[in-house]
Amino acid sequence: MIPVNEPVIGVRDQEYVLECLQSGWVSSAGKFIETFESTWAQYCDRQHGVTTSSGTSALQTALACLDLKPGDEVIIPTFTIISCALAVIYNGGTPILIDADPETWCMNVDQIEDRITKRTRAIMAVHIYGHPVDMDPLLQIAKKNDLAVIEDAAEAHGAEYLSGHNEKEREWVRCGSMGTMSVFSFYANKLVTSGEGGMIVTNDNYLADKARNIRNLCFEPEQRFLHNDLGHNFRMTNMQAALGLAQAERIEETVNWKRKMGQMYTEHLSDIEVIQLPIERPWSRQIYWMYGILLKKSHDLNAHDLADKLIDLGIQTRPFFLGMHAQPALQNLGLFQNENYPVADHLSNNGLYIPSGLALTELQMEQVSDALHKILT
Ligand SMILES: *Cc1c(COP(=O)(O)O)cnc(C)c1O
């Protein structure tokens, strides 16, 4: 069986974790935490990094920093992981959905302005499967309406965006450098893993301190057991940070390999007429976190049937996200009644991603491609 994801754990990863264990600093204090935070923040061109126990808790902490009031609204894509909606809801806000762009699969930024109300407080931009959101228009809308931008770069370590691509001043910037606060996950299938883990990166001193405080039960620096706010224990351990640091130190190599893998899949698969492949815009350098394929409307197979046929040929896949508007857990809260998101529905029914982990070999990629040719041509 070719697994959908398999991480690469290198020699240095093991050395750092062992060094951490031998030092005795196994909880959330220690040098690996600090070095991982500063190394990753610097890679993202940011002043502060705040590690957390997961990408989900990083999103929750970032949203907690905004002090939402009941009824405050946060605009999020419907085609994403539930962590995005949960972060808004657990902090007392209301998620407002945007449909997906049919080609990048990220939120369709043309639809944002229509959904802004007096209650809107923030926009959450999620770079889906490694492709950046078109951030310029989103950032402009946020600025005009005085909104915070939460950038979820959990699937986009090292992806780049050509900022100012419609103007004279253009500059390639990294995903994770564009939000008021930007969030990463270091789950085992992400480009950098710490086992479980996450990080908020930001240039805002106040928000960085606040995030540090919230993830650590809001202990007061002056008087430890006095609490002025409600916090969480969302701390990462030094052992996780040791693994994360070793992984972060070879990010350039990882990104180059992932981009090469994506390009190889595209070469192998582009003659299969019934599927749509991931794209790259002139303004994006995507990292193909997971290589998605989408059956075109004309085809009679759906993603579920295709996944079954691939399993029979020894190839594991994962279905695309199911939109937030289609989640019973959220509908039961009275959210998204009578709302339609046709692009996201099309993606969920017809999309899946094929093996994309860092341990995948070129030979395995050819086997995946041969299997797809066999089934679809
Ligand atoms: C993985 C992921 C998360 C959640 O990260 P965890 O570390 O699994 O909690 C959040 N947002 C996106 C877009 C993700 O892909």
The ligand as an SDF file (V2000), in Angstrom:
LIG
                    3D

 15 15  0  0  0  0  0  0  0  0999 V2000
   -3.8190   20.9710    9.9110 C   0  0  0  0  0  0  0  0  0  0  0  0
   -4.6020   22.2310    9.8620 C   0  0  0  0  0  0  0  0  0  0  0  0
   -5.0340   22.8970   11.0180 C   0  0  0  0  0  0  0  0  0  0  0  0
   -5.0100   22.2670   12.3840 C   0  0  0  0  0  0  0  0  0  0  0  0
   -3.8090   21.9030   12.8220 O   0  0  0  0  0  0  0  0  0  0  0  0
   -3.6670   20.7490   13.9660 P   0  0  0  0  0  0  0  0  0  0  0  0
   -2.2300   20.8780   14.3260 O   0  0  0  0  0  0  0  0  0  0  0  0
   -4.0000   19.4630   13.3030 O   0  0  0  0  0  0  0  0  0  0  0  0
   -4.5720   21.1100   15.0550 O   0  0  0  0  0  0  0  0  0  0  0  0
   -5.6210   24.1440   10.8970 C   0  0  0  0  0  0  0  0  0  0  0  0
   -5.8180   24.6950    9.6940 N   0  0  0  0  0  0  0  0  0  0  0  0
   -5.4940   24.0540    8.5530 C   0  0  0  0  0  0  0  0  0  0  0  0
   -5.7570   24.7370    7.2600 C   0  0  0  0  0  0  0  0  0  0  0  0
   -4.8920   22.7960    8.6060 C   0  0  0  0  0  0  0  0  0  0  0  0
   -4.5880   22.1530    7.4790 O   0  0  0  0  0  0  0  0  0  0  0  0
  1  2  1  0
  2  3  1  0
  2 14  2  0
  3  4  1  0
  3 10  2  0
  4  5  1  0
  5  6  1  0
  6  7  2  0
  6  8  1  0
  6  9  1  0
 10 11  1  0
 11 12  2  0
 12 13  1  0
 12 14  1  0
 14 15  1  0
M  END
$$$$
